[in-house]
Amino acid sequence: MPFRFPLAAVLKYRESIERMEYLALEAIQLEIARTEAHISQVDDWRRLAAEHRAAELARGVASIHLQGAYEHELSLERYRDLLQNTLKELRKNLQQHLKTYEVAHQKREILDELRHRQLDSYNRSQAKRQQSALDDLFLARRNRGK
């Protein structure tokens, strides 16, 4: 009779929950990486805008153009602040999902360990039965030979 784990359906369910949590973690990490890259891009835009404004100032440009350049830099700064807040929220969300994943992982590991123990016990009992059958066969042959 082959080994049958009575909680196989529960184990499969726990594995699927763990996998979903893992995928959610990956998605959040991807979003964090995208946001960090976007912040870096905005920083580059801010640097270029400041260089452009400094070059215009050195050339002697009308104040209306300088005002527009300052407003552009200010809007980039506000956008960067918004991205920074988003990044903080994403990192907080990552920590929460990490805890959820760890719980799901532990629950799956407990069932997996139980399955392994029951499989080991099954294998040991099967080996004992086989050995007992071999011993009986040996004794039967020995008694028949006498």
C-alpha positions in Angstrom: 0.0 0.0 0.0 1.6 3.3 -1.0 2.2 6.2 1.4 -0.8 8.6 1.7 -0.4 11.8 3.7 -3.8 12.6 5.2 -3.2 16.3 5.2 -2.0 16.5 1.6 -4.8 18.9 0.6 -4.0 21.2 3.5 -0.3 21.1 2.6 -1.0 22.0 -1.0 -3.2 24.9 0.3 -0.4 26.1 2.5 2.0 25.9 -0.4 -0.2 28.0 -2.6 -0.7 30.6 0.2 3.1 30.8 0.6 3.6 31.1 -3.1 1.0 33.9 -3.3 2.7 35.8 -0.5 6.1 35.3 -2.2 4.8 36.7 -5.4 3.3 39.7 -3.6 6.7 40.3 -2.0 8.3 40.2 -5.4 5.8 42.6 -6.8 6.4 45.1 -4.0 10.2 44.8 -4.4 9.8 45.4 -8.1 7.7 48.5 -7.4 10.3 49.7 -4.8 13.1 49.3 -7.4 11.0 51.2 -10.0 10.3 54.0 -7.6 13.9 54.3 -6.6 14.9 54.4 -10.3 12.3 57.1 -10.9 13.6 59.1 -7.9 17.1 58.9 -9.4 15.7 60.1 -12.7 13.9 63.0 -11.1 17.2 63.9 -9.3 18.9 63.9 -12.7 16.1 66.2 -14.1 16.5 68.5 -11.1 20.3 68.7 -11.7 19.9 69.4 -15.4 17.2 72.1 -14.6 19.5 73.7 -12.1 22.4 73.7 -14.6 20.2 75.1 -17.3 18.9 77.8 -15.0 22.5 78.7 -14.0 23.5 78.9 -17.7 20.6 81.1 -18.5 21.4 83.3 -15.5 25.0 83.6 -16.7 23.8 84.7 -20.2 21.5 87.3 -18.7 18.0 86.2 -19.3 14.7 87.9 -18.5 13.4 87.4 -15.0 10.2 85.8 -16.3 12.2 82.9 -17.7 14.1 82.5 -14.4 10.8 82.5 -12.6 9.6 79.7 -14.9 12.9 77.8 -14.3 12.4 78.1 -10.5 8.8 76.9 -10.7 10.0 73.9 -12.8 12.6 73.0 -10.2 10.1 73.4 -7.4 7.6 71.1 -9.2 10.4 68.5 -9.7 11.2 68.8 -6.0 7.5 68.3 -5.0 7.3 65.4 -7.4 10.5 63.9 -5.8 8.9 64.4 -2.3 5.8 62.6 -3.5 7.9 59.7 -4.8 9.8 59.6 -1.5 6.6 59.3 0.4 5.4 56.6 -1.9 8.7 54.8 -1.4 8.3 54.9 2.4 4.8 53.5 2.1 6.1 50.7 -0.2 8.8 49.8 2.3 6.3 49.7 5.1 4.0 47.5 3.0 7.0 45.3 2.2 7.7 44.8 5.9 4.1 43.8 6.5 4.1 41.4 3.6 7.4 40.0 4.8 5.8 39.1 8.2 2.8 37.6 6.4 5.1 35.6 4.2 7.1 34.3 7.1 4.0 33.1 8.9 2.8 31.4 5.7 6.2 29.8 5.3 6.3 28.6 8.9 2.8 27.0 8.6 3.8 25.3 5.4 7.1 24.1 6.9 5.3 22.6 9.9 3.0 20.5 7.6 5.9 19.6 5.4 7.9 18.4 8.4 4.9 16.4 9.6 4.6 14.8 6.2 8.3 13.9 6.2 8.1 12.3 9.6 5.0 10.3 8.6 6.8 9.2 5.4 9.9 8.2 7.4 7.7 6.2 9.8 5.9 4.6 6.9 9.2 3.7 5.2 10.5 2.2 8.5 7.3 0.1 9.0 7.5 -1.1 5.4 11.1 -2.1 5.8 10.2 -4.0 9.0 7.4 -5.8 7.2 9.7 -6.7 4.4 12.4 -7.9 6.8 9.8 -9.9 8.7 8.5 -11.5 5.5 12.1 -12.4 4.5 12.8 -13.8 8.0 9.6 -15.9 7.7 10.6 -17.1 4.3 14.1 -18.0 5.5 12.7 -19.9 8.5 10.2 -21.7 6.3 12.9 -22.9 3.9 15.2 -23.9 6.8 12.4 -25.9 8.5 11.5 -27.5 5.2 15.1 -28.6 4.6 15.3 -30.4 8.0 
